[in-house]
Amino acid sequence: RLHLSPPFRAEHIGSLKRPNELLQERAQLDQGKITRGELEQVGDKYIDEIVKFQRDIGIKAITDGEFRRHMFFNGFFDHLDGMKLPWVQDISGFKEHDFKTAATYLCVEKLKRTRPFYREQFLGLAKFVPPEVFKSIKLTCCPPHWFHFRHGPFAYPKDVYTNDEEYLADIAKAYREELHDLYAHGCRNIQFDDPMITYFCAESMLEG
């Protein structure tokens, strides 16, 4: 069948379109009207469907569509010890009613990984594929420089890290530990999503 053996290599990059029901349920979670467990049940339903869709059309690198996340880059820095969520809102976000902005994080103390970041998402996807497809699961990760790119010289206090090399070295250490853990649990396909550089092409981002 041609769609299983095309004359080119192709896979999708980034999030798949989140179903409206899933978005509505996540809003309910934010408002405290449902539990995280209830949200995960809805997520399971749609992840099961999107996995079947990908397999039906011949995509080999199966993802969960990032349906477990509010934003594609969630999962690393929001679990990294030493990062803090400040109250920062982008200007355009103020212009939309009931708009949930993307979180941003700043380093406030030495960074270290003390718990798994993506293991639960990986294993949560693995239950929807047969054993022979397990190795083809693709996990997407936030790039290491994500918040340094955003905050530049304000990404960390100078009494915590004296320079970028020290700051990025601890981030790299956390990534090595996380990748080692994922590998130990069977993950063999990891994609780093790094669309940040395209922001230079967006007038809205350049204007703030």
N, C-alpha and C positions, 0 to 999 in steps of 0.2 A: 504494500500500500504506500502510495507516494507520500502521504502526509506523515508516515513513520520513517521514511528514508528520503527526505528532500535533498536536493543538490546543494544545500547550504546548511550551516549550523545556526540555529536561532533559539532564543529563549527570551522571556520577558524580564524587564528590569524594573525593580521597585514595587510599590504597592499595586494591588489590583483594586478595582473600584469596590468600595465597601457598600454592602446592601443598606438600604434606608432603615430597615428594622434594626440592624446592628448599630447604626449611628444613633438612632433614637434610644436604644437600650443603654448605650454608653452615656448619653445625656442624662438618662434616668439615674445611672450610677453616680454621676457627678453631683446630682441633686440629692443624693442619699435615699432615693426611692427604691432601689434594688441593691442586692449584694453583688460582690464581685463573682461569687459562684454562679449567680443567676445570669450574669453577663457572659460568663464562660460557656454556659449551656447553649446560649444563643449563638455564640461564636463557634462552638463545635458544629452546630447544624450547618452553618455557612462554609466553614472550612472543609467539611466533608463534601459539600457540593462543589467547591472550587477545586478540590483535589481531583475529583472525578472528571470535572471539565478539562483540566490540564492533561490528564491521562488520555481522555477521549480524543483530544486534538493532536496528541503525539508529543507534547512537551515532556522532556525527560527530567529537567531540573525542577522538581516539584516544590512549591512554597505554600505557605498558608495565606498568601495574599497580604501579609502583615495585618490580618484582621484582629490580632491580639493587641495591637497598638493604636494609640490615638494619633501619633505621628510616626513616620517611618524610622526616625532616629532614636526613638525611645528604647530603653533597655540597658544601655551601658552607663552613661554618666549619671542617670538618675538612681543607679544602684551603687555607684562608686563612693566609698567613704572619703570624705574630705570635700565633696561638692555640696553646694547649697543652692536652693531655689530662691532667688531674690524676686521681689515684685517688679518685674520689667514687662512692659507692654509695648508692642510696636505701634507706631502712630496710626497706621491704617486700621489696626484692630479696634481702636476707639470709635471708628466710624461705622462699625457694624453692630447692630443690635444683637445682644446675647451671643457674642462671638467668643469662642474659646480659643485663646491664642496658643501658640506653640511655646512650651516651657523652655527657659534658658537657665543654664547653671554656671555658677562661678566657684572657683576653688577658694576654700577658706582655710584649709589645713593640708598637711601631707596626704597625698592620694594613695589609696590602697584598696585592693580587692579582698573582701572578707566573706563573700558569698557568690554563688553562681549568678550570672546575669541572664543568659539565654537558654540555659539547659531546659527549663520548664517548657519554653516555647518549642524547642526542638523535639523533645519527647512528646509534647502535646500534638505535634504534627505527625510524628512517626506512627501513632496509633491508627492513622487513617490510610496507611499504605501497607501492602503486603511485604514480608521480609525481603524479597528480592529487589524491592524498590527503595528500601531503607537507605542504601548508600547514595541514592540520587537526590535525597532531600537537600534543598538549598536553603541555608539560613542567611538572612541579610543582617549586616551590622553597621552601626554608625562609624564613620571614619575617625581615627584617633585625634585628628586636629580640629574636630568640629567646633568646639566652643572657643578654642584659641583663635581660630579663624574669625569668629564673631567678635570676640572681646579684645583681641590683640594684647597690648601691654597691661590691660586691666583684667586679664584672665585669671591672674593669681596674685596674692599679696607678695611684696618683695621680701617680707620677713619670713615667708614660708619657702619660697623658691627664689634664688638670686638671679636665675636666668631661664630662658626657654629650654635649654638643654636639660636642666634638672627636672623641670616640670614635665616635659615630654618623655623623659626617661622613666618616670613613675607610671605614666599612662601606658607606655610601651610594655612595662613589666606586667601591668594589669591585663593587657591584651594577651600577652603570652600565656599567662595563667588561665585566662578564659578559653583561649583556643585549645590549650592542652586538655582542659576539662571537657570541652565539646568533643574533641577527638576521642577521648576515653569513652565517651558515651555513644560513639558511632558516627559522628558528623564528619563528612568528607568533602562538603561543598559549601564554602562561605563566600559571600559577596559583600564587599564594602561599598555602600551607597555614598557617593560623594558628589552631589549635584550643586554644592555650594558655589563653585567657581562660576556657574552659569548666572549667579546673582548679578555679576558684573554686566550682564546683558539686559537686565531688567531695570527700566527707569524708576519704577516704584521702589525698588530696593535701594538704588543709588540715592534717591531723594529721602530715604528714611522711613 
